Amino acid sequence: MSATDISAEELTNNGERMIVDNHWGYWAHLSIYRFALPFAKGKRVLDAGCGSGYGSVYLARQGAKVLAVDAGEVAVKHCQVEYANDPIAFEVADLGKPLTFEDGSFDLVFSSNVFEHVGEIDTLCAECARVMTPDGLTIVAVPPICSAKVAKSDMDNQFHVHHIPPTAWHAKLSRFFTEVECYEHHTDGKFADKELLKRELHLPREQVTVRETDFDFPKTTAEKMMSGETITAIFVCRGRILEPGPETLAERTPASWKEGELAAQVIYDLKAHEAELVRDNWILNEQKMHELLARGTAEQALVKAETQAQADSEASARKVSDLEIRLARVEAEKAAIQARLDSAEAAVAAQAAAANTKAKSPLLAALGLARR
């Protein structure tokens, strides 16, 4: 199997999984791995949710000892083929279940844009803490859901099952780690200019110049990240807690967001969209049915015309046949009459010869056939 055997749709999971490409989104994702690089060099690293593997290899090529796992079998197969010559291992693993690694197996557990996909999030948090060394780190990067509007938009993404804000992520991670630091994610250097960045975002791929080095990660607080200006919410966690307490209300969406109403609206919008698709399909099918009906009517008329023509032809043929029969009968009667005439003429001639007379035969005269 080669890397080319996997289609782009399969590898990207219909657009949800990032792949290597020269566009702003790719470089922004790769920059998060660059942020983790100082913590990863020369260390044992678990990339939990490696996707298409570009970030895992980025760390490995800089000296990290990386084991990368992902729930997607297609992604892992791609990585195993595409990066077969790199010093890195790729394995399939369900991050919502206990991992197979021993306690304290890794100096760094790294997970970028993965936690929001995992339903059993407490299991994942606990496993990150367990497989991390006592003096190790866990780095988690998630989308910054900073308002009810953004949460509703995020709910439209079928792959995202958590829509909580940075403050809630901070509260959750704080149950599993004794220290949780927060970092924002921004474009840096010339791309700090919003107008320049806006133009960059709309450039064709061959003209994009932004790279993973064009991003900055200032330290902040979870509360400050609620401004919504950060590209990604990043948490650096130290000090594992192997027996965490129960979930708290602080780990959920704010009550003011009315998450239930947001979810209901998303479901309503989805059903409305589905109804619209059904209606459009019905209209399209109705048009097709009318076209088929018109085509059937035309074909029916054509068949009727051909049938009538054939019937007319058959009737004409029968009429000709009748005439031919009648003609044959008439010709036979004519021949019979001619034979009778010939016989009568012969008889009269015989009588005339016998009488040696030049008188006209009364029969021949009567028939208009007298001879001299």
N, C-alpha and C positions, 0 to 999 in steps of 0.2 A: 504494500500500500504506500502511495506517495502522498505528499501534502496536497497535490493538485486533485486527488480523488475526492476531496471534501469541497462541497460547493460553498460559495460565500454566504449563502443564506443559512446553511448548517453551521458554519463556523461562527458567524455573528449572532446566531440564535435570533434571526430576523431583525437584526439591528441593535439588540440589547447588549451584545458582547463586543467590546472594542477590539479592533485589529490594527496592525501596523498600517499607517497611511499618513500622508502629508497633509493633515488638516489640524486645526486648532484643538479639537477635542482629543485627538490622540496625544498631542504633545502635553496637554493639560493633565491627562491621565498619567503619562510617563513621568511628569514632574513630581508626582506624589512618591514614586519609587526613588527619584533623586533625593527627595526630602529624607527618605529612610536610609539612604546610602551610608551616611556617617555612623549609623547605629548597626549597619549590616556587614561592613567590611571585615573579613576574617572570622565572622560569626556563623553559627549554625542557624539557618533561617527557615521558617515554615511560611510559605506564601499560601495562605488559606483563601482559596478562590482565585486561582491564577489566570482563569480565562484562557486567552489564546497564547499566553506565555511570554509576551514581549517584555513585561516588567520583571518577571522572574529571571530571565536571561540577562537583563540589564544589571541586576544585582550580582548574578553569578560571574559575569565578565569583569566585574569590579572587585572580585575576590571573596564574595560571600559564598558560603557552603549551603546551597539552596535545595530544599525539597519542596516541590510545588504540587498542590492538590486542587482538584476541582470536581464538582459533581457531574459536569458534562463529559460524557465519554468521547464525544466527537472532538471536543476541545483538547482533551488529554492525548488522543491519538494524533491530532495535528501537531501538538507540541513535541511528542516523542519522535516524530518524523522530521519536523522542521528544525529541531534543535538537537538532533542526535549526536552532533559532534561537540556540543557544549558540556561543561562539567556540571550537569544538573539532572535531577530525576523528577519525573512527572508521574503522579498516581491519581486514580479516581477515588474520591472520598465524599461522602454525604456529610456536610458540615452541620446538619441538624441532628446528627447522632454522635455518640461517643467515638473519639478518634482511636486508632489502633496503636498510637505511639506511647512510649513509657513516660511517666512523670518527669518533668524537667528535661525533655529531650532537645529543646531549642533555646538559644540565647535571645532570639527575636521571633515573635509571631507577627506577621504583617498581613493586613487584609484591607484591600482598597475597593470601595464600592461593592461590597458583598453582604454586609450585615443586614441591609434593608431587604435582601432577597430571602433570608432564612427565617422560616416560621418559628422554629424552636430556638429562639434567640438566646434564651437563658442557658440552654445546653451549649451553644457555641461559645458564649462568654466564659462559662465554667471550664470548657475544654481548653480554651486559649490560656487561661490562668494555670491549669493543671500541667500542660505540656511545656510551659515556659519555666526556665530556671528561676530559682528564688531571687536572683539579682538581675534577671532578664527584663525584657520589654515586650509589650504588645502595642502595636500601632494600628489604629482603626480609622479609616476614612469613610465618611458617609455623605450623602447629599444633604445640604442645609435646608431643611423644611422649616421656614421661619414665620409662616403665616397660614391662616386657614385657606386662603386662595391658593397658595403653593401646595398645601396638603391635598386639596381637591384635584389640582393638576397632577400631582404625583400619584393619586389613586387611579388615574387613567392608565398608568403604566401597569399592565397585568403582571409584570414580574416583581413589582415592589409590594411587599406585604407589611412593611412598617413605614409609617409616615410621621414619625415623632420629631420634635425639634432638637437642636443641639443641647439644650438644657436637659431634656429627657434622656438623651444618649449619655450625657455626663453623669446623670443620676444613676442610670443603669450600670454603667461601667464601674462606678464607685462602689457598687455592691461586691464586685469581684476583684478590685484592685485598691490598694491603700492610697495610691496617688494617681490622679488623672489630670494631665496637662492638656490645654487646648491651644490649637494653632489654626490661624486663618490661612487662606490660600488665595493669592492675588497674582495678576500679571505684574511684572517688574520691568525696570529699565524703560526703554522707549515705548513699550506696550502698556505702561502705566497711563499713557495718554489715551483716554477713552475713545476719542475720535479716530486715532490711529488704529486702536484695537478693533473698532467697529469696521473699519475698512479691511483690516486683515481677515476678519471673520467671513467676509464676502468674496475674498479672492479665490480664483481657480487654484486647484491643488498645486499646480506646477509653480505658482507664484507665492505660495505661503512661505514665510521666512521665520515665523515663531518657532522656538525650540524649547526643550524641557528646562533649559537654563534661564528662560525668560520669566520665571515665576518666583514669588517670594512667599515666605511662611512665617509671618510675625506671630509671636506668642500673644495669647489673648485670654478671655474668659468665655464661658458658655453663654453668659448673658449678653456680652458684646457681639457674639456671633449672631444673635437674634436680629441684628439689623438687616441681615439678608445680603450683605455685600460680599461675603466670601464665596468663592467658587465651590469649595468643599469644606466640610467640618472635619478636622483631624484631631485625634486624641492619642496621646502618648501615655501608656499606662505602666506603672511600676508597682511592685509589692503585691504578690498574688494572695487572694483570699480564697482558700479552698473550701470553706463552709460559709457561703454567703447567706444573708438573710432573705426574707421574702420580698417580692416586688412591692414597690411603693407607688403611690399616686403620682409622684414627681416623674416617674418614668413613662408617663402617658402624655397624650396630647393635652394642651390646656383645655379646661372645661369651656372656656369662651369660644373655642373653635367649633364646638358642637359637632364632634366627629361623626356621630350617628347620622345627623342631618346631612353632613357632607357625603357620607357613604350612600345615603338614600338618594341624594341628588345625582351622584355618579351612576347609580343603578338605573334611575329614571332616565338619565341622558342616554345611557347605553341601550335601554329598551326602546327609547324613542328613535335612536339611530337604527336599531335593528328593524323597527317598524317601518322606518323610511326606506330601508333597503328592501324589505318585503314588498312595500307598495311599489317601489321602482321596478322590482322584478316582476310584480303582477302586471304593471302597465306594459312593461316590455313583452311579457308573455302574451298579454291581451293583443298587443300590436302584431305579434308573431302569429297568433291564432287568426286574427282578421286577414293577415296576408295569406296564411295557409287556406282559409276559407275562400278568399277571392281566387286563389290559384286553383283550388278544387272546383269552384264554380266554372271557371274558364275551361278547365280540363273536362268537366262534365259536359259543357256546351259543345266542345270540340268532339268529344266522343259521340254525342247525340247527332251532330252534323255528319260525322263519318258513318255512323250507323244508318242515318237516313239516306245518305248517298249510296251506301252499299245496298240498302233496301230498294232504292230507286233503280239501281243498276240491276239488282236481281229481278225486280218487277219487269224492267225493260227486256231482260234476257228471256224471262218467261213469255212475254208478249211476242218477241221475235220467234221464239220456239213454236208458239201457237200458230203464228202466221206461216212459218215454214211447214208445219203439219197441214194447215189448210191449203197452202200452195201445192204441196205434194198430192193432196187429195184431188184438187182441181186438175192438176196435170194428169193424174191417173184417169179422172173422168174424161178429160179431153182426149187422152189417148184411146180410151174405150170407144168414145164417139167416133174418132177418126178411123178406128178399126172397123166399126159398123159401117161407116161411109164407104170405106174401101171395099168391104164385102158386098155392099149393095151395088156399088159401081161395077164391080166385076160381074155380078149376076145380070145386070141390065145389058152390059156389053155382050154377054154370052147370048142373051135372048135376041139382041139386035142382029147379031151375026147369023143366028139360026134363021131369022125371018128374012134375011137379005134385004133389009129396008134401011132407008136413010132417014126415017122419021126420028124425031127426037124422043128420047125416053121420057114418059110422063113423070117418072120418079126423079130423073135427073133434072128435068125442067122445074119440078116442084122444089127441088133442093138448090136450084140455081147453079147446077154443075153440068149443064148440057154440053155436049161436045159435037163437033162437026164430023 
